[in-house]
Amino acid sequence: MYDDVIAFIRKTYGNRERIFLHDPYFGGNEERYLSECIKTTFVSSVGPFVDRFEEEFAAYAGARKAVVCVNGTNALHMAMMLAGVRSGDEVITQALTFIATCNAVSYIGARPVFVDVDGDTLGLSPAAMRKFLEAHAELRPDGCFNKRTGARIKACVPMHTFGHPVHLDELAALCADYRIELVEDAAEAVGSFYRGKHVGTFGRVGVFSFNGNKTITTGGGGIMLFSDPELAKRAKHLTTQSKIPHRWEFVHDETGYNYRMPNINAALGCAQLEQIDYILSSKRKTAEEYRKFFSGKPGFEFIGEPAECRSNYWLNAVLLPGRKERNEFLAATNDSGVMTRPAWELMNRLDMYRDCEHGDLTVSESIADRLVNLPSGVRQA
Ligand SMILES: *Cc1c(COP(=O)(O)O)cnc(C)c1O
């Protein structure tokens, strides 16, 4: 019943037995930079590629500073700490996200609060957040508080779902009004722009992931972007066991973390970043082909980039009429070697987060029931 869709995807991705959702693409200096690490013995957490990757990624995204991490989840954990989130606080985020967003909040002993997403961005809705705050928030001299739970609402973490930017200007204005820190989970959004500005540069901290299935990969890895150099300095300190730099003394001034990205991973990152334009243009071409194909196909709604945004189209997605059709489509595609997958189970439906505060989640629920991600990897030049 979905033979034409499967044939189209097979034609797009060429003759392969299994077509993955998003496999890595290595078309540049990856091997050369890796062997440089081995030849020089700089394979671990200090080395020239670490500094170079931080500088080049910050320049690419138009941020003042960047600090790398072992992975995106660690980077989010650090971002929560750097935004001043403390145990007992609440953090507003979306229920339609990958678990890492909520885990980072939990590591601190804080609790997520879920508000709905917008249908055009699949990310945190400014209107839904305003509605929640108007009903539940109270501004006091020491911050914004949830009247029902008594907890401080310290931060807001929108996530740019599948690389589509959320309505950042509206969210930033709302956060400013309520004195809530904005931290972007831009893990999926390397190469995505909102009104001409790279995402991850709108709040106190912006976080990206370079996991193997992301737009560019370092094997495993993450990065934080900052406009405040002092905060970046503190990020470096915290991720380096909070060691006071010294030629031989080992003195640490607080409980730190070993969240440093090794030089071999940063070497991959430098090679990948050199190819970002090709990677993004290949993904954009695929998205355009999907859009055209599905525009004439009843029962499928292709998710395009939001207005005034440029999406990296990390994972292309379609909406089917309901859960039943979604499940049939997932079965048909995966049975024939074309990898597809549904959206994540909503966070408020998981045991750990069932009791969390939340607003109306109608749009999140509809998307979670109906969405399927399609193969979206980079095609050979
Ligand atoms: C990939 C991802 C992360 C971070 O993942 P890591 O695998 O730890 O690098 C965080 N949030 C979202 C939404 C993601 O998709």
The ligand as an SDF file (V2000), in Angstrom:
LIG
                    3D

 15 15  0  0  0  0  0  0  0  0999 V2000
   20.7360   14.2740   20.2810 C   0  0  0  0  0  0  0  0  0  0  0  0
   20.0140   15.1160   21.2780 C   0  0  0  0  0  0  0  0  0  0  0  0
   20.5930   15.5170   22.5090 C   0  0  0  0  0  0  0  0  0  0  0  0
   21.9670   15.1600   22.9730 C   0  0  0  0  0  0  0  0  0  0  0  0
   22.3410   13.9180   22.6770 O   0  0  0  0  0  0  0  0  0  0  0  0
   23.7720   13.2480   22.8850 P   0  0  0  0  0  0  0  0  0  0  0  0
   23.5410   11.9120   22.2710 O   0  0  0  0  0  0  0  0  0  0  0  0
   24.0210   13.1870   24.3480 O   0  0  0  0  0  0  0  0  0  0  0  0
   24.8240   14.0260   22.1640 O   0  0  0  0  0  0  0  0  0  0  0  0
   19.8690   16.3590   23.3280 C   0  0  0  0  0  0  0  0  0  0  0  0
   18.6520   16.7840   22.9900 N   0  0  0  0  0  0  0  0  0  0  0  0
   18.0650   16.4300   21.8410 C   0  0  0  0  0  0  0  0  0  0  0  0
   16.7190   16.9660   21.5090 C   0  0  0  0  0  0  0  0  0  0  0  0
   18.7100   15.5740   20.9430 C   0  0  0  0  0  0  0  0  0  0  0  0
   18.1070   15.2150   19.8010 O   0  0  0  0  0  0  0  0  0  0  0  0
  1  2  1  0
  2  3  1  0
  2 14  2  0
  3  4  1  0
  3 10  2  0
  4  5  1  0
  5  6  1  0
  6  7  2  0
  6  8  1  0
  6  9  1  0
 10 11  1  0
 11 12  2  0
 12 13  1  0
 12 14  1  0
 14 15  1  0
M  END
$$$$
